[in-house]
Amino acid sequence: MTKKLIFVLAVVLIGIYFAADYFKKQSKISEKVTQTIKTPTDRASEIARSTNLKILNDALRNYKYEKGKFPETLDEMVSSGYIDRIPEGKWEYDTTTGEVR
């Protein structure tokens, strides 16, 4: 009787251990899923930034094609009429390569 009780207790404890481990993994998975799901606002911001970046890079290529060099600043693109305004956001502009990030 004692051996059977110890065996049943061991099986129950092993089951609890594996169940706890399973639920722990499930909570980590749901955490990751929650972190990767983007809200519509986040997605719209990404699309707007991507679109603005394309507009800037296209205007820079046109500027270089017509003037033979990249502008010294992005403001020069506005004053030369290549773009109406610099889009909102933080832009890093490399004058040697004409790359905007």
N, C-alpha and C positions, 0 to 999 in steps of 0.2 A: 504494500500500500504506500509506503513512504517513497519507494523508488518511482512509482507511478505519479505521485504528487510532485516530486522533484522534476520529473520529465515534463509534466504538463506545465509547471511553473516556468521551466526553461523555454519551452515552446512559446508560451505567452510572452515572456520577456523578449525573446528573439523577434516575435511578431511586432511587439511595440517598438523595438529598435528600428526595424525596417520601415514600419509605418511612419515613424518620426522622421527618418531620413528621407522618405519619399515626399512628405509634406514640406520639409525644409527645401528640397530641390524644386518643388512646385512653386513655392513662394519666391525663390530666386528667379525662376523663369518668368513669373508674372511681373516681377520688378523690372526685368530687362524689357519685356514687351511694353510695359507702361512707359519706360524711358525712351523707347524708339518710336512710339506713336506720336505723331506730330499733330498739333491742333491746326485747324484751318487757318488761323492767324499766322502761325509759324510757317506753314506751307506758302501762304500768300507772300510773306516777307521774303522767303527764299526765292520765289519766282520773280518778285519785283527787283531784288538785288541782282539776280542773274540777267534779267532784261536790261537793267541799267548798265551793267558791266558790258554787255554786248553793244549797247549804244555807244558807250565811251570808246571801246576798242575799235569799232567800225569808224567812228569819227577820227580817231587817231591815225588809222591807216589812210583815210582820205586826206588828212592834213599832210602826212608824210609824202603821199603820192604827189600832191600838188605843190608842196613847198620844198621837198627834198630832205626834210629833217623833222624830227618830232618837236612839238612845242616845249618851251622851258617849263610851263606850268599848265595845269588844266584850265585855269582862268583865261589863258591865251586862246584856248579853243572857243570860249564864249565870245571874247572880244573880236575874234576873226570870223564869227558867224557859223562855225561848224556845228555847234550845239547851242540851244537856247539858254540852258543853265546847267550847272553841275548837279547831277542827281544827289538827293540826300543820302547820307551815309559816310562812313569812313573809307576813303580811297587812298591807297598807296600807289604813287605814280613814279615809275622809273624812267627818267628822261633819256637814258641811253638806249633802252630797249623798247620804249613806248608801251610798256606793259602796265596795266592797271590791275590792282588786286583789291 
